[in-house]
């Protein structure tokens, strides 16, 4: 957004030829605060029209000196074409970490999405062993058993977990069981609860996605991480496959992923942020979304992500770079995509307008992304080899996709808003420079 605070994507869906993206929003500050849902619409996932706030807290939290509001949720389009929303309302809270109350609400939108036709509370009771974290509903309908299902992020007896509820009419919900409990090392390393869960079927395989509040990776200290587990879902029960839990990003700025399936595509957005590095204090806004990503499973049943490319109308120029070439643009490049297929080790150096250098390199058995002189090498992924790389740069945001999207890394660099030099050693490359849709509005 041009102003205010933005975090989790919410209510992503496709209807009547348009993508609708809602998101967590605080309209009165560029810092996190009482949560609203804002709304943007696009036909191509790149040109967005912004609409007024769609959901707001049920009480005036600022007047109460409290936090809370309309937290994250999802959408289902019924057979009559009505768009139904489910989301968490955190009731007025005075402690960010304990003692609050969260309930699940349902809303139905007017056809023009200007505001909800109605909103009602549909789920309040906590199952046994569940603490105050009880949020972020993902709802879908299973034709095979004519049942609506809802998953919620939670903590069960102190372990991050996902809960499953079922309903015949999407309004009256019954607790089914604990669908998934995160491995014990999450709790041991600060993990408090699951949030922003996603769950979907992709190429006949069920994929469960979780973020874990408070967890820090013990070997690197990274946080705000996303994880995926494949498996089967039958009769309301999820059975994990033999594949280990997959870390979806080797950076630390790709979180709260939400996806939607449309025309045999699974498209998703994530929040580009982590709580440790923040936008400059004089910025009118804070928070961005990732590029739209398309999901697939590879032969090893790993969840893969690749960017949905911008429309051709946004292409400014294309350049072929030979191995070792230096591309120079003294005016600066704010948005571009570099693609290449290395035969062995490589180093890609992106130089900003003040001399900053962001480097992606394969050295030995690691793929590493870092800002020279600042990062400590923690943002890396183990790789036996690298067959292909797509790197997207957008005003300081770097999104890396390697090995057909099975290895991804995302970082937000506030120190580097545009590039003046690009150099690749180890392979020839193709550079496509794009204009920004943000500046065209």
Number of C-alpha atoms within 10 A of each C-alpha: 18 10 16 19 24 28 24 25 30 31 25 24 23 19 12 7 9 13 18 20 22 26 27 26 32 25 21 12 16 20 19 18 19 26 26 24 29 23 25 18 20 16 15 15 19 18 17 18 12 16 13 12 18 16 24 18 19 14 14 14 18 12 7 11 11 18 21 26 27 23 29 27 31 27 22 22 16 10 7 6 11 13 20 19 22 29 27 24 25 24 19 22 19 14 11 10 10 11 12 17 18 25 21 23 20 21 20 20 17 14 12 7 15 14 15 18 11 10 14 12 16 17 18 13 13 16 15 8 11 19 19 18 25 29 28 28 29 27 24 19 18 10 8 7 10 11 16 19 22 24 25 27 26 31 27 24 11 15 22 28 26 27 25 23 21 22 17 14 10 19 16 12 18 16 17 17 14 18 17 20 16 18 12 12 13 20 20 13 14 15 23 23 30 30 25 30 28 25 21 19 15 17 9 9 15 19 22 21 23 26 24 29 21 16 23 19 15 13 7 12 10 17 22 22 24 23 16 19 22 27 17 16 17 8 7 16 14 18 14 17 15 9 12 11 17 15 17 22 26 24 25 22 29 26 29 26 22 25 24 20 17 11 6 8 14 17 23 22 23 23 22 24 26 19 9 8 11 14 17 11 10 7 11 15 20 23 22 19 21 22 22 19 20 20 20 18 17 13 6 8 15 21 21 20 24 23 20 16 15 18 12 8 8 13 15 13 11 14 12 14 19 16 15 16 15 14 17 14 12 10 10 15 22 20 22 23 20 22 19 19 18 20 12 13 17 19 20 22 21 22 21 21 18 12 12 17 22 23 17 21 19 23 14 12 14 17 26 20 28 21 20 13 9 10 11 11 13 16 20 22 19 13 15 11 18 20 13 15 20 22 21 21 23 22 18 19 23 23 26 24 22 24 18 17 25 21 25 26 24 24 24 25 17 13 16 22 19 22 28 18 19 22 19 24 18 19 20 16 24 16 20 17 19 22 18 18 12 11 6 7 9
